[in-house]
Amino acid sequence: MDWLTRAADLAWPMAIAAAWVLGELASRATRLPRISLYVLVGFLLSHAQVGLLPRPSESAMLFVADVALGLILFEFGYRINLQWLRVNQWVGASGLLASVTTFFAVLWLAAAFGLDPLTGALLAALAMATSPAEVLRVVNEQRGSGQVTERALHLAALNCVLAVFVFNVVIGLWSFQTFGSVSQAVSSSLLVLAVSTALGVVFGFSVPALLRRLGPLGPRATIGLAIAVLLIVALAQALQASPVLAALTFGLTARHRRVALDPAQRNFGALGDLLTVLLFVFVGATLAWSRVAQGLWLALALVGVRLLTQVGATLLFARVGGISWRKGVLTGVALSPMSALVIVLLVHARSRGIDLMDQLAPLAGATLILGVAGPLLTQLALRWAREAHPSPEP
């Protein structure tokens, strides 16, 4: 029994090592994004498939995955320029249209497949999401820069916030219908969003002030910001708030407080790269083939509808927003990823006593498909827009 316990403790380190090695080898051979390969390894080694990994909900990996996602979201929020959205309002309009049309299109699709209205609303809310984690990692890996890159980053942030907002509102309705508790419904919706945003704003003002007080820190300032992200994720979990929204708001506020991140610390250095491997292995490990197969046809339809609405919205506002039709289409394609954000939201809902994995089986299929294909589509969009400048492989 002692040997079995020790072997179980080694499962996650072994899976992370395997994912990194296979990701490096396969990426060099196929030029696929590394994070797509990490998801595949996590899926194959998960409890539901090979059985190497324990269930993510039965381990402490959720907190570590939250920290990994928090670091990415902080950096992501730091890259968002709200002033640009105010100057070019068509960018925000295209993001809002994409989210609204995706929600109602998926809601109609769910009804056509026979899902009840509340389950369909949950599916539609999560389908609105574009995961900043995948978009930013591909952008950094490809050293992307240009009109498509910047629009994809800003629209992913907008879609993320709207998806978290709508998801928490629908979760509140679900809680009220299931448990009949008004307090639980409130705590699962608007209050969660208010607390999460407040945490991000407080950290965004206080941490930059502390860093300035400490004087020139150089690269060590990044360590302070990483510790701050660790704290904000822990606080958000303790308060049953959203670590996703808290970390993103922290990055947004820190940017506008003019805190400079050292350019050598992109992705938070080696620590950020390590936690990224863990995050996407975690995403894959939450998926079971039985659920993927159960809702595969609806998942394929969802992926197709979501791609059409995203591309349609960015194409509609392309010329008035200052870009060509072609770049408008490529911006919509770049917004394909959704897996990491969706999985984290679902796992957090489960930690609050609301297990939606079985009810949202089609989402498992869409998550697996876009976990692999989403980063690839973002990578192709940047390359076709001639905005990718990847470093040559050694």
ZAMARGU-4260 file (C-alpha; in steps of 0.2 Angstrom, whole numbers, plus 5000, padded with zeros to 4 digits):
<rodrens>
0) 5000/5000/5000 | 5014/5012/5004 | 5022/5008/4987 | 5005/5012/4978 | 5004/5029/4988
5) 5022/5033/4982 | 5018/5028/4964 | 5003/5039/4964 | 5013/5054/4970 | 5024/5052/4955
10) 5010/5051/4943 | 5009/5070/4939 | 5028/5073/4938 | 5030/5058/4927 | 5016/5065/4916
15) 5023/5082/4915 | 5040/5075/4910 | 5032/5064/4897 | 5022/5079/4890 | 5037/5090/4889
20) 5048/5077/4880 | 5035/5072/4868 | 5030/5090/4865 | 5048/5095/4861 | 5051/5080/4849
25) 5034/5081/4840 | 5034/5100/4839 | 5051/5100/4830 | 5045/5086/4818 | 5027/5093/4814
30) 5028/5111/4819 | 5012/5109/4829 | 5010/5120/4844 | 5017/5112/4860 | 5002/5115/4870
35) 4991/5105/4858 | 5003/5090/4862 | 5002/5093/4880 | 4983/5092/4880 | 4984/5075/4870
40) 4997/5068/4883 | 4986/5073/4897 | 4971/5066/4889 | 4979/5049/4885 | 4987/5047/4903
45) 4971/5053/4912 | 4961/5042/4924 | 4948/5039/4912 | 4960/5032/4898 | 4977/5024/4903
50) 4974/5028/4922 | 4991/5034/4926 | 4984/5051/4933 | 4972/5052/4947 | 4956/5062/4945
55) 4961/5081/4945 | 4947/5084/4957 | 4955/5072/4969 | 4972/5080/4969 | 4979/5097/4974
60) 4983/5101/4955 | 4968/5113/4953 | 4977/5126/4964 | 4993/5124/4954 | 4983/5124/4938
65) 4975/5140/4944 | 4992/5148/4947 | 4998/5143/4930 | 4983/5150/4922 | 4984/5166/4933
70) 5002/5169/4927 | 4996/5168/4909 | 4981/5179/4912 | 4991/5192/4921 | 5003/5194/4907
75) 4988/5193/4895 | 4979/5207/4904 | 4996/5217/4904 | 4996/5217/4885 | 4978/5224/4884
80) 4977/5242/4880 | 4960/5249/4885 | 4964/5266/4877 | 4965/5257/4860 | 4948/5249/4862
85) 4941/5267/4866 | 4949/5274/4850 | 4944/5260/4839 | 4927/5255/4845 | 4924/5244/4830
90) 4935/5231/4838 | 4925/5230/4854 | 4909/5230/4843 | 4915/5215/4834 | 4919/5206/4850
95) 4902/5209/4857 | 4894/5204/4842 | 4904/5188/4841 | 4900/5183/4859 | 4881/5187/4857
100) 4879/5178/4841 | 4889/5163/4847 | 4878/5162/4863 | 4861/5162/4853 | 4868/5151/4839
105) 4874/5138/4852 | 4858/5140/4862 | 4848/5136/4846 | 4859/5122/4842 | 4857/5114/4859
110) 4838/5115/4858 | 4839/5107/4841 | 4849/5092/4848 | 4836/5090/4862 | 4845/5098/4877
115) 4834/5107/4890 | 4835/5126/4890 | 4846/5128/4906 | 4859/5115/4900 | 4859/5124/4883
120) 4862/5141/4891 | 4877/5134/4901 | 4884/5126/4885 | 4881/5143/4875 | 4889/5153/4889
125) 4905/5142/4889 | 4905/5142/4870 | 4907/5161/4870 | 4924/5160/4878 | 4940/5162/4869
130) 4954/5156/4881 | 4968/5169/4883 | 4980/5155/4889 | 4981/5147/4872 | 4981/5163/4862
135) 4995/5171/4872 | 5006/5156/4872 | 5004/5154/4853 | 5008/5172/4851 | 5023/5172/4862
140) 5029/5155/4854 | 5027/5163/4836 | 5033/5180/4842 | 5018/5187/4834 | 5015/5205/4830
145) 5003/5215/4819 | 4985/5219/4817 | 4978/5201/4818 | 4989/5198/4833 | 4983/5213/4843
150) 4965/5211/4838 | 4965/5193/4843 | 4972/5197/4860 | 4960/5211/4864 | 4945/5201/4857
155) 4950/5186/4867 | 4950/5196/4883 | 4933/5203/4879 | 4926/5186/4875 | 4934/5179/4891
160) 4926/5192/4903 | 4909/5191/4894 | 4909/5172/4895 | 4914/5172/4914 | 4900/5184/4917
165) 4886/5175/4908 | 4892/5158/4914 | 4891/5164/4932 | 4874/5171/4930 | 4868/5154/4922
170) 4876/5145/4936 | 4867/5156/4949 | 4850/5151/4940 | 4856/5133/4940 | 4860/5133/4959
175) 4843/5141/4963 | 4833/5128/4952 | 4843/5114/4960 | 4845/5119/4978 | 4832/5132/4980
180) 4845/5143/4989 | 4844/5162/4985 | 4861/5165/4994 | 4870/5151/4984 | 4863/5158/4968
185) 4869/5176/4972 | 4886/5170/4978 | 4888/5160/4961 | 4884/5175/4950 | 4886/5194/4952
190) 4894/5194/4969 | 4908/5182/4962 | 4911/5194/4948 | 4911/5209/4960 | 4923/5201/4972
195) 4935/5195/4958 | 4936/5212/4950 | 4939/5221/4966 | 4953/5209/4971 | 4961/5212/4954
200) 4960/5231/4956 | 4967/5231/4974 | 4982/5221/4968 | 4984/5231/4953 | 4986/5247/4963
205) 4995/5240/4978 | 5008/5229/4970 | 5015/5242/4958 | 5016/5255/4973 | 5025/5242/4983
210) 5037/5238/4969 | 5041/5257/4966 | 5044/5258/4985 | 5057/5244/4984 | 5067/5254/4971
215) 5075/5247/4955 | 5073/5228/4955 | 5076/5223/4937 | 5071/5205/4933 | 5067/5202/4951
220) 5052/5213/4949 | 5044/5198/4939 | 5047/5187/4955 | 5037/5200/4965 | 5023/5200/4952
225) 5023/5181/4951 | 5021/5180/4970 | 5007/5192/4969 | 4998/5181/4956 | 5000/5166/4968
230) 4992/5177/4982 | 4978/5183/4972 | 4973/5165/4966 | 4974/5159/4984 | 4963/5173/4990
235) 4950/5171/4975 | 4949/5152/4979 | 4947/5156/4998 | 4933/5168/4994 | 4925/5157/4981
240) 4928/5171/4968 | 4935/5169/4950 | 4954/5167/4949 | 4952/5169/4930 | 4944/5187/4932
245) 4955/5192/4947 | 4971/5188/4938 | 4965/5196/4922 | 4960/5212/4931 | 4976/5212/4940
250) 4986/5213/4924 | 4975/5226/4916 | 4976/5237/4931 | 4995/5235/4933 | 4997/5240/4915
255) 4988/5256/4917 | 4998/5259/4933 | 5014/5258/4921 | 5023/5244/4929 | 5037/5238/4917
260) 5039/5219/4915 | 5057/5215/4911 | 5057/5209/4893 | 5068/5194/4897 | 5054/5187/4908
265) 5041/5184/4895 | 5030/5169/4901 | 5037/5172/4918 | 5053/5163/4913 | 5056/5145/4916
270) 5044/5144/4930 | 5030/5150/4918 | 5035/5137/4905 | 5035/5123/4917 | 5018/5128/4924
275) 5011/5129/4906 | 5015/5111/4903 | 5006/5107/4919 | 4991/5117/4915 | 4988/5109/4898
280) 4991/5092/4904 | 4978/5096/4918 | 4966/5101/4904 | 4968/5085/4895 | 4967/5075/4911
285) 4950/5081/4915 | 4942/5074/4899 | 4936/5056/4897 | 4933/5047/4880 | 4916/5041/4885
290) 4910/5059/4887 | 4919/5064/4871 | 4911/5050/4861 | 4894/5053/4869 | 4892/5071/4863
295) 4904/5070/4848 | 4891/5075/4834 | 4885/5090/4844 | 4903/5095/4848 | 4907/5095/4830
300) 4892/5106/4826 | 4897/5117/4841 | 4914/5119/4834 | 4908/5123/4817 | 4895/5136/4823
305) 4907/5144/4835 | 4920/5146/4821 | 4907/5154/4809 | 4900/5166/4822 | 4918/5172/4827
310) 4924/5174/4809 | 4907/5182/4803 | 4908/5195/4817 | 4926/5200/4814 | 4923/5200/4795
315) 4908/5211/4797 | 4918/5225/4806 | 4935/5222/4797 | 4935/5237/4785 | 4927/5250/4796
320) 4939/5244/4810 | 4954/5248/4798 | 4959/5230/4792 | 4956/5220/4776 | 4943/5207/4774
325) 4957/5194/4774 | 4964/5200/4790 | 4946/5200/4797 | 4944/5182/4793 | 4961/5177/4800
330) 4957/5187/4816 | 4941/5176/4819 | 4951/5160/4815 | 4964/5165/4828 | 4950/5166/4841
335) 4947/5147/4840 | 4955/5141/4857 | 4943/5139/4872 | 4949/5123/4881 | 4959/5129/4896
340) 4947/5143/4901 | 4932/5131/4899 | 4940/5117/4909 | 4945/5128/4924 | 4927/5136/4925
345) 4919/5119/4925 | 4931/5112/4938 | 4928/5127/4949 | 4909/5124/4947 | 4912/5106/4953
350) 4922/5113/4968 | 4906/5123/4973 | 4896/5107/4972 | 4889/5109/4955 | 4895/5095/4944
355) 4891/5099/4926 | 4903/5087/4917 | 4890/5074/4914 | 4876/5086/4908 | 4888/5095/4896
360) 4895/5080/4888 | 4896/5088/4871 | 4908/5101/4878 | 4920/5087/4882 | 4921/5084/4863
365) 4923/5102/4859 | 4936/5105/4872 | 4947/5090/4865 | 4945/5095/4847 | 4949/5113/4851
370) 4962/5109/4864 | 4972/5101/4849 | 4966/5111/4834 | 4963/5128/4842 | 4981/5133/4845
375) 4985/5126/4828 | 4972/5137/4820 | 4979/5152/4829 | 4996/5148/4823 | 4990/5146/4805
380) 4981/5163/4806 | 4997/5172/4812 | 5007/5164/4799 | 4994/5167/4785 | 4994/5185/4791
385) 5013/5186/4790 | 5014/5191/4808 | 5023/5175/4815 | 5042/5176/4817 | 5046/5160/4826
390) 5064/5158/4833 | 5073/5145/4823 | 5074/5128/4831 | 5091/5123/4838
</rodrens>
